[in-house]
Structure formats: structure tokens, C-alpha cells
């Protein structure tokens, strides 16, 4: 359970840094803005900043990776917690 949550955190921070440096067109967001965008993307929440909608091809690839691996890691963490509680 803890490994999946740590992996999820590392994935979110790494992709936030990649989004900040290589993801967005015409803007250079702060790390905090990138973390918020990453969290919103992973949980399918609509972003509030329209300037963050313009992504390079690399940003689109980062977004796909996040949309697939984020919920998978979260699900693995929840299954692990469920199995520990069930015992």
C-alpha cells in the first residue's frame, strides 16, 4: 500500500516538473501550478486556467501517462489497504 502511494507521489512530482519545463505552450507556470494541474488531470477535474490547456506534443504524452498510471496506482493502494483491513 505504501509503495503504491509513494510511487503515485513520485509520479505526480516528476510529471509536474516535466509539465513545468516541457509541457505548456506560451506559458511558464510555477511548480505549484503544475502540481495543481497534474492533480486535476489525474482525477479528471476540469482545469480553471485556460492558458494551461495549450500543450506541446510532449505535454499531451505526459497527460496520457498520468491519466492511465495515476488511477492504476491509486487503485493498487486502495486494494492493498483493503486486504490489510480484511485480515
Secondary structure by P-SEA (a helix, b strand, c coil): caaaaaaaaaaaaaaaaaaaccccccccccaaaaaaaaaaaaacccccccccccccaaaaaaaaaaacaaaaaaaaaaaaaaaaaac
